[in-house]
Amino acid sequence: INVVCLSILQHQFTKVNLFKKMVSAETEEKLCSLMLAIAEAEKELEATRSELAETYSFEPYAAFARIDKHRMNFISALDIVNFLAYSFYSPRDNDVRVTEGEANQQVFKYAARMQTEIEYRAFLQLILSYDALQRFVAVQKLSYKPPKNTKLPQAFERSLAKLIKKDIELNNRLEGFRVALKECSDFDGFTVFTMIDKEDVNYLSEGNIRAVSYTHLTLPTIYSV
């Protein structure tokens, strides 16, 4: 649910018992378009996570330590840029370029509130599959820290780079939907939140997101919720 909240509202809201304003049909339509785009993006990202999980040599902490090459116990936007530029992403071309701004957006998506780096626990949200068995197998593996300035086994490194690049590409795709929603004259985050939270439970759940989505025949999956 954090992915949906952050993508739609960009920050969390504490609700109070205020009169709910209505939004226009145009704003509701653009909100639902954004929610559907988020759902589809999460399905694509989950498939890539599963691909990484099925890589024999995959181990979560080794992935984190590979990107955190300065051993700072966090990953910065520049760490992501450098990792992708020198990874085994492609057998013919190891040079995968993303901008520091794009990497900063990825850090913002996963970092804890008010932080500008991704710590290990937050990093797990990016790389671990939602599949319970795949998550269990991954966290049971013996953790290790690869030597500084060395790459992971090729299949592991390539799948990790593919996942990170995919997440950045999907975030770029969603930005157009976010901008279109924010440009609506009656848009504000609180009103949109209360529109979705029709039962006044003070959070977004699978149920209340689906209820809004059904209005426009869009059905987010449990993974995207």
Rosetta silent file (secondary structure, phi, psi, omega in degrees, C-alpha in Angstrom):
SEQUENCE: INVVCLSILQHQFTKVNLFKKMVSAETEEKLCSLMLAIAEAEKELEATRSELAETYSFEPYAAFARIDKHRMNFISALDIVNFLAYSFYSPRDNDVRVTEGEANQQVFKYAARMQTEIEYRAFLQLILSYDALQRFVAVQKLSYKPPKNTKLPQAFERSLAKLIKKDIELNNRLEGFRVALKECSDFDGFTVFTMIDKEDVNYLSEGNIRAVSYTHLTLPTIYSV
SCORE:     score description
SCORE:     0.000 S_00000001
   1 L     0.000  -28.418  179.422    0.000    0.000    0.000 S_00000001
   2 H   -60.404  -35.803  179.100    2.986    2.372    0.591 S_00000001
   3 H   -61.084  -44.758 -179.232    3.755    2.263   -3.135 S_00000001
   4 H   -65.492  -46.066 -178.697    0.246    3.441   -3.963 S_00000001
   5 H   -60.715  -47.317 -176.952    0.240    6.169   -1.279 S_00000001
   6 H   -66.577  -39.227 -177.318    3.627    7.534   -2.277 S_00000001
   7 H   -69.494  -37.496 -177.134    2.885    7.437   -5.984 S_00000001
   8 H   -84.072  -45.032 -169.396   -0.478    9.210   -5.716 S_00000001
   9 H  -105.236  -20.101 -178.967    0.045   11.619   -2.842 S_00000001
  10 L    70.450  -10.953  171.078    3.875   11.867   -2.572 S_00000001
  11 L  -159.042  164.989 -176.611    3.569   11.951    1.203 S_00000001
  12 L   -86.891  153.681 -179.049    1.372   10.433    3.902 S_00000001
  13 L  -120.810  143.055  169.545   -1.625   12.188    5.379 S_00000001
  14 L   -99.762  116.332 -174.200   -3.106   12.080    8.862 S_00000001
  15 L   -80.851  148.840  171.273   -6.846   12.255    8.405 S_00000001
  16 L  -126.406  164.767 -175.266   -9.203   14.266   10.576 S_00000001
  17 L   -82.506   79.905  179.898  -12.964   14.187   10.628 S_00000001
  18 L  -111.847  159.949  175.979  -13.615   16.958    8.090 S_00000001
  19 L   -62.191  130.888 -177.610  -16.342   17.422    5.532 S_00000001
  20 L   -81.749  127.456  174.439  -15.372   15.542    2.375 S_00000001
  21 L   -85.093  152.233  176.127  -15.113   17.573   -0.788 S_00000001
  22 L   -91.991  152.820  174.493  -16.110   16.074   -4.114 S_00000001
  23 L  -112.315  159.470 -178.783  -13.756   15.952   -7.076 S_00000001
  24 L   -70.602  163.311  177.033  -14.695   16.358  -10.705 S_00000001
  25 H   -60.995  -36.430  179.351  -15.261   13.423  -13.037 S_00000001
  26 H   -63.341  -44.317  179.624  -12.078   14.409  -14.875 S_00000001
  27 H   -65.117  -42.828  178.903   -9.995   14.265  -11.689 S_00000001
  28 H   -63.312  -39.675  178.901  -11.501   10.924  -10.668 S_00000001
  29 H   -63.363  -42.874 -179.502  -10.828    9.538  -14.142 S_00000001
  30 H   -70.343  -33.931  175.082   -7.178   10.644  -14.026 S_00000001
  31 H   -62.542  -46.265 -179.685   -6.794    9.239  -10.518 S_00000001
  32 H   -66.239  -34.275  175.934   -8.108    5.866  -11.672 S_00000001
  33 H   -63.694  -41.318  177.206   -5.821    5.975  -14.707 S_00000001
  34 H   -63.924  -44.297 -179.015   -2.875    6.536  -12.372 S_00000001
  35 H   -62.410  -40.369  178.112   -3.957    3.686  -10.099 S_00000001
  36 H   -65.871  -41.358  178.820   -4.280    1.321  -13.056 S_00000001
  37 H   -62.934  -39.073  176.782   -0.858    2.378  -14.345 S_00000001
  38 H   -63.440  -43.248  179.711    0.625    1.719  -10.900 S_00000001
  39 H   -60.799  -46.007 -179.958   -1.014   -1.722  -10.814 S_00000001
  40 H   -65.594  -39.009  178.884    0.359   -2.650  -14.235 S_00000001
  41 H   -63.826  -41.750  179.814    3.813   -1.334  -13.321 S_00000001
  42 H   -65.991  -34.336  176.446    3.853   -3.368  -10.120 S_00000001
  43 H   -64.095  -42.790  177.639    2.917   -6.522  -12.039 S_00000001
  44 H   -63.959  -43.063 -178.308    5.867   -5.949  -14.382 S_00000001
  45 H   -66.012  -38.168  179.640    8.184   -5.238  -11.461 S_00000001
  46 H   -65.079  -37.190  176.894    7.043   -8.345   -9.613 S_00000001
  47 H   -62.682  -37.970  179.462    7.849  -10.514  -12.631 S_00000001
  48 H   -72.273  -35.922  174.472   11.370   -9.069  -12.652 S_00000001
  49 H   -61.444  -42.239  179.650   11.712   -9.659   -8.898 S_00000001
  50 H   -63.654  -37.676  176.936   10.737  -13.286   -9.428 S_00000001
  51 H   -61.600  -42.707  177.100   13.362  -13.596  -12.130 S_00000001
  52 H   -64.766  -43.874 -178.885   15.993  -12.335   -9.677 S_00000001
  53 H   -60.782  -31.583 -178.814   14.733  -14.665   -6.927 S_00000001
  54 L   -82.592   -4.620  175.739   15.099  -17.655   -9.251 S_00000001
  55 L   -72.374  125.135 -171.171   18.747  -16.831   -9.932 S_00000001
  56 L   -55.326  -41.442 -173.694   20.726  -19.554   -8.157 S_00000001
  57 L   -87.681    3.196 -177.210   23.375  -17.250   -6.689 S_00000001
  58 L   -63.325  131.959  172.950   20.939  -14.550   -5.495 S_00000001
  59 L  -147.377  125.846 -169.791   21.389  -13.427   -1.890 S_00000001
  60 H   -58.258  -46.212 -175.961   19.797  -10.157   -0.650 S_00000001
  61 H   -68.838  -34.404  176.884   22.621   -8.751    1.472 S_00000001
  62 H   -61.835  -37.860  177.220   25.213   -9.460   -1.208 S_00000001
  63 H   -62.610  -44.493  179.507   23.060   -7.427   -3.625 S_00000001
  64 H   -62.955  -47.246 -177.809   22.965   -4.535   -1.159 S_00000001
  65 H   -66.368  -30.943  178.209   26.701   -4.671   -0.469 S_00000001
  66 H   -62.674  -41.532 -179.424   27.509   -4.817   -4.187 S_00000001
  67 H   -77.955  -37.109  177.129   25.809   -1.458   -4.763 S_00000001
  68 L   -81.298   65.190 -172.044   27.066    0.013   -1.469 S_00000001
  69 L   -70.614  -17.455  178.385   30.640   -0.247   -2.675 S_00000001
  70 L   -90.654    1.599  176.713   31.902    2.381   -0.212 S_00000001
  71 L    57.297   49.577  179.501   30.572    0.312    2.720 S_00000001
  72 L   -96.648   -4.118 -177.889   28.492    3.146    4.159 S_00000001
  73 L    67.911   23.246  170.745   25.587    0.828    5.105 S_00000001
  74 L  -156.263  163.302  179.183   23.241    2.736    2.804 S_00000001
  75 E  -115.192  127.011  178.389   22.723    3.212   -0.919 S_00000001
  76 L  -100.161  170.790  176.763   22.723    6.689   -2.434 S_00000001
  77 H   -60.157  -40.029 -179.631   21.475    7.850   -5.831 S_00000001
  78 H   -66.277  -34.818  175.605   25.074    8.057   -7.045 S_00000001
  79 H   -59.789  -41.753 -179.846   25.674    4.449   -5.939 S_00000001
  80 H   -65.434  -44.835  178.815   22.770    3.368   -8.154 S_00000001
  81 H   -58.379  -47.039 -177.679   24.068    5.358  -11.130 S_00000001
  82 H   -67.521  -39.205  179.042   27.553    3.862  -10.775 S_00000001
  83 H   -61.309  -48.001 -178.295   26.275    0.312  -10.309 S_00000001
  84 H   -66.557  -32.280 -178.838   24.173    0.409  -13.458 S_00000001
  85 H   -69.409  -25.914 -175.073   26.981    1.997  -15.478 S_00000001
  86 L  -125.549   28.763 -179.770   29.394   -0.834  -14.679 S_00000001
  87 L   -94.900  174.239  175.010   27.117   -3.853  -14.240 S_00000001
  88 L   -90.221   43.042 -174.805   26.705   -6.993  -16.331 S_00000001
  89 L   -62.711  -41.776 -179.340   23.299   -5.753  -17.484 S_00000001
  90 L  -125.495  137.940  179.236   23.901   -6.677  -21.112 S_00000001
  91 L   -64.875  -19.474 -178.084   26.307   -9.312  -22.471 S_00000001
  92 L  -107.305  -19.341 -174.703   27.297   -6.864  -25.229 S_00000001
  93 L  -147.826  107.020 -178.599   27.063   -3.518  -23.469 S_00000001
  94 L   -83.452   -1.206 -172.890   27.741   -3.018  -19.761 S_00000001
  95 L   -94.465   95.902  179.390   27.009    0.703  -19.970 S_00000001
  96 L  -109.370  110.300 -172.732   23.467    1.299  -18.655 S_00000001
  97 L   -96.488  127.314  165.606   22.879    5.009  -18.188 S_00000001
  98 L  -130.495  154.655  179.824   20.388    6.578  -15.811 S_00000001
  99 L   -83.112  160.716  176.870   20.547   10.132  -14.551 S_00000001
 100 H   -65.541  -31.220  176.353   21.193   11.015  -10.931 S_00000001
 101 H   -63.483  -41.975  177.077   17.754   12.635  -10.903 S_00000001
 102 H   -64.323  -41.021  178.153   16.120    9.359  -11.925 S_00000001
 103 H   -65.879  -36.313  177.184   18.109    7.535   -9.256 S_00000001
 104 H   -61.916  -38.533  176.885   17.044   10.136   -6.683 S_00000001
 105 H   -62.935  -37.287  177.279   13.403    9.377   -7.490 S_00000001
 106 H   -67.139  -41.872  177.005   14.086    5.699   -6.822 S_00000001
 107 H   -60.696  -44.883  179.744   15.741    6.539   -3.501 S_00000001
 108 H   -59.727  -36.272 -177.946   12.753    8.712   -2.554 S_00000001
 109 H   -65.685  -37.264 -172.174   10.401    5.835   -3.345 S_00000001
 110 H  -108.971  -20.202 -176.504   12.071    3.334   -1.010 S_00000001
 111 L   -69.753  153.385  174.622   13.950    5.336    1.638 S_00000001
 112 L   -63.899  158.333 -176.434   12.485    5.858    5.083 S_00000001
 113 L   -56.009  136.996  177.572   10.786    9.205    5.642 S_00000001
 114 L    70.510   10.612  177.247   13.151   12.202    5.744 S_00000001
 115 L  -107.493  153.078 -178.882   16.109   10.093    4.579 S_00000001
 116 L  -114.469   13.154  176.102   18.069   10.552    1.370 S_00000001
 117 L  -137.298  161.114  177.970   19.574    7.061    1.211 S_00000001
 118 E  -100.445  118.642  174.302   18.218    3.513    1.118 S_00000001
 119 L   -86.134  170.651 -170.841   19.120    1.355    4.107 S_00000001
 120 H   -58.709  -45.842 -177.437   19.156   -2.433    3.934 S_00000001
 121 H   -61.663  -40.407  177.520   15.659   -3.056    5.269 S_00000001
 122 H   -67.960  -34.403  178.806   14.175   -0.573    2.791 S_00000001
 123 H   -60.525  -33.101  179.417   16.263   -2.120    0.009 S_00000001
 124 H   -62.245  -30.499  177.544   14.472   -5.427    0.603 S_00000001
 125 H   -62.502  -32.154  179.670   11.203   -3.775   -0.465 S_00000001
 126 H   -76.250  -43.028 -167.544   12.762   -3.210   -3.881 S_00000001
 127 H   -99.108  -22.959 -175.296   14.341   -6.598   -4.496 S_00000001
 128 L   -86.160  137.818  177.424   12.260   -9.241   -2.694 S_00000001
 129 L   -69.413  155.468  173.809    9.322  -10.871   -4.422 S_00000001
 130 L   -77.028  -12.893  178.594    5.866  -10.828   -2.840 S_00000001
 131 L   -65.804  124.350 -172.703    5.766  -14.602   -3.294 S_00000001
 132 H   -61.449  -41.054 -178.554    5.980  -16.053    0.230 S_00000001
 133 H   -67.390  -44.020 -179.963    8.122  -19.042   -0.753 S_00000001
 134 H   -64.027  -38.839  177.246   10.587  -16.958   -2.753 S_00000001
 135 H   -64.300  -44.096 -178.489   10.912  -14.467    0.114 S_00000001
 136 H   -61.312  -47.081 -179.739   11.459  -17.281    2.626 S_00000001
 137 H   -61.299  -41.820 -177.068   14.141  -18.940    0.527 S_00000001
 138 H   -64.088  -45.961 -175.610   15.925  -15.629   -0.055 S_00000001
 139 H   -77.365  -13.339  177.351   16.119  -14.573    3.594 S_00000001
 140 H   -85.417  -10.794 -178.608   17.256  -18.051    4.703 S_00000001
 141 L   -70.594  150.145  178.507   20.392  -17.925    2.568 S_00000001
 142 L   -68.940  121.650 -178.284   23.727  -17.324    4.269 S_00000001
 143 L   -72.258  147.071  174.945   24.548  -13.629    3.970 S_00000001
 144 L  -150.963  159.889 -178.776   27.883  -12.554    2.606 S_00000001
 145 L  -115.925  112.814  179.938   29.634   -9.357    1.550 S_00000001
 146 L   -65.144  150.785  178.015   31.379   -9.490   -1.825 S_00000001
 147 L   -56.476  149.425  179.804   34.867   -7.928   -1.938 S_00000001
 148 L   -59.744  142.618  175.457   34.959   -4.224   -2.734 S_00000001
 149 L    62.971   25.250  173.972   35.032   -3.284   -6.421 S_00000001
 150 L  -120.691  151.085 -179.440   34.160   -6.801   -7.576 S_00000001
 151 L   -89.539  160.111  175.307   31.064   -7.886   -9.447 S_00000001
 152 L   -76.117  168.763  171.500   28.582  -10.548   -8.436 S_00000001
 153 L   -50.282  143.501 -166.224   28.228  -13.782  -10.395 S_00000001
 154 H   -56.089  -45.825 -178.515   27.153  -12.736  -13.868 S_00000001
 155 H   -64.979  -38.592  178.722   23.561  -14.021  -13.816 S_00000001
 156 H   -64.185  -50.690 -177.648   23.008  -12.516  -10.347 S_00000001
 157 H   -62.684  -42.383 -178.786   24.465   -9.137  -11.290 S_00000001
 158 H   -64.309  -42.807 -179.645   22.564   -8.970  -14.560 S_00000001
 159 H   -68.075  -37.092  177.753   19.214   -9.797  -12.926 S_00000001
 160 H   -64.985  -46.512  179.034   19.821   -7.272  -10.139 S_00000001
 161 H   -63.261  -39.053  178.994   20.682   -4.512  -12.619 S_00000001
 162 H   -61.131  -41.388  179.954   17.666   -5.429  -14.746 S_00000001
 163 H   -65.025  -47.406 -177.965   15.362   -5.053  -11.720 S_00000001
 164 H   -64.123  -43.348  178.232   16.759   -1.676  -10.680 S_00000001
 165 H   -64.098  -41.119  178.703   16.636   -0.349  -14.234 S_00000001
 166 H   -60.284  -43.038  179.931   13.069   -1.659  -14.665 S_00000001
 167 H   -62.040  -41.095  178.524   11.946    0.118  -11.501 S_00000001
 168 H   -66.190  -43.884  179.386   13.407    3.413  -12.743 S_00000001
 169 H   -61.129  -41.965 -179.684   11.799    2.994  -16.183 S_00000001
 170 H   -68.114  -37.841  177.208    8.397    2.290  -14.634 S_00000001
 171 H   -62.960  -39.949  176.411    8.688    5.298  -12.332 S_00000001
 172 H   -61.969  -40.020  179.628    9.420    7.464  -15.373 S_00000001
 173 H   -63.857  -39.751 -177.471    6.335    6.045  -17.082 S_00000001
 174 H   -72.364  -23.142 -175.250    4.135    6.843  -14.069 S_00000001
 175 H   -59.430  -37.356  178.354    5.353   10.426  -13.807 S_00000001
 176 H   -61.590  -38.504  177.626    3.192   11.501  -16.741 S_00000001
 177 H   -67.409  -39.629  179.322    0.084   10.164  -14.983 S_00000001
 178 H   -63.955  -44.750 -179.239    1.030   11.963  -11.756 S_00000001
 179 H   -62.431  -43.667  179.924    1.567   15.254  -13.545 S_00000001
 180 H   -60.166  -39.319  179.010   -1.765   14.958  -15.372 S_00000001
 181 H   -68.444  -44.025 -177.804   -3.542   14.388  -12.041 S_00000001
 182 H   -66.319  -23.616 -179.636   -1.788   17.287  -10.292 S_00000001
 183 L   -78.902   -9.806  176.119   -2.748   19.630  -13.122 S_00000001
 184 L   -65.813  134.461 -173.371   -6.460   19.155  -12.410 S_00000001
 185 L   -64.073  -27.841 -177.501   -7.784   22.401  -10.946 S_00000001
 186 L  -102.147   14.445 -178.007   -9.620   20.680   -8.081 S_00000001
 187 L   -81.392  133.094  160.954   -6.830   18.253   -7.153 S_00000001
 188 L  -152.365  151.676 -171.492   -5.356   18.122   -3.694 S_00000001
 189 H   -60.511  -41.606 -178.260   -3.946   15.128   -1.860 S_00000001
 190 H   -62.246  -44.728 -178.814   -6.302   15.211    1.114 S_00000001
 191 H   -63.381  -42.172  178.900   -9.407   15.278   -1.057 S_00000001
 192 H   -63.951  -42.259  178.766   -8.167   12.392   -3.207 S_00000001
 193 H   -59.343  -48.847 -177.972   -7.306   10.363   -0.109 S_00000001
 194 H   -67.741  -28.568  176.541  -10.752   10.860    1.412 S_00000001
 195 H   -64.021  -39.800  179.125  -12.398   10.061   -1.918 S_00000001
 196 H   -74.995  -42.493 -177.751  -10.741    6.629   -1.885 S_00000001
 197 L   -83.235   68.575 -175.722  -11.217    6.071    1.844 S_00000001
 198 L   -68.542  -21.663 -176.979  -15.005    6.099    1.649 S_00000001
 199 L   -95.885    5.961  177.413  -15.366    4.090    4.886 S_00000001
 200 L    56.224   46.029  177.785  -13.266    6.515    6.976 S_00000001
 201 L   -94.878   -2.105  174.195  -10.769    3.866    8.090 S_00000001
 202 L    71.091   17.967  173.691   -7.884    6.374    7.807 S_00000001
 203 L  -156.321  164.319  176.338   -5.786    4.242    5.442 S_00000001
 204 L   -95.400  128.471 -179.367   -5.866    2.873    1.915 S_00000001
 205 L  -120.815  171.142  175.308   -6.658   -0.840    1.687 S_00000001
 206 H   -58.109  -40.487 -176.533   -7.127   -3.320   -1.119 S_00000001
 207 H   -64.663  -48.315 -176.229  -10.874   -3.047   -0.609 S_00000001
 208 H   -75.651  -25.408  173.211  -11.280    0.708   -0.872 S_00000001
 209 H   -69.412  -42.828  178.659   -8.857    0.942   -3.798 S_00000001
 210 H   -63.513  -37.321 -178.400  -10.782   -1.766   -5.639 S_00000001
 211 H   -61.054  -42.286  176.847  -14.073   -0.005   -4.917 S_00000001
 212 H   -68.620  -40.787 -176.787  -12.857    3.132   -6.707 S_00000001
 213 H   -64.848  -37.272 -179.811  -11.266    1.076   -9.470 S_00000001
 214 H   -59.287  -30.224 -179.574  -14.475   -0.846  -10.209 S_00000001
 215 H   -58.839  -32.719 -177.604  -16.126    2.454  -11.105 S_00000001
 216 L  -114.819   19.341  176.490  -13.817    2.694  -14.108 S_00000001
 217 L    57.966   39.415  174.097  -13.441   -1.058  -14.736 S_00000001
 218 L  -117.599  134.276 -173.042   -9.828   -1.155  -13.509 S_00000001
 219 L  -125.285   87.142  176.490   -8.824   -3.969  -11.210 S_00000001
 220 L   -60.318  141.743  178.730   -5.538   -3.571   -9.329 S_00000001
 221 L   -82.057  168.694  177.389   -4.080   -6.874   -8.185 S_00000001
 222 L   -60.755  -33.585  179.296   -3.133   -7.726   -4.613 S_00000001
 223 L   -63.785  -42.698 -177.541    0.545   -7.230   -5.550 S_00000001
 224 L   -74.004  -26.918  175.651   -0.020   -3.648   -6.678 S_00000001
 225 L   -76.662    0.000    0.000   -2.129   -2.893   -3.619 S_00000001
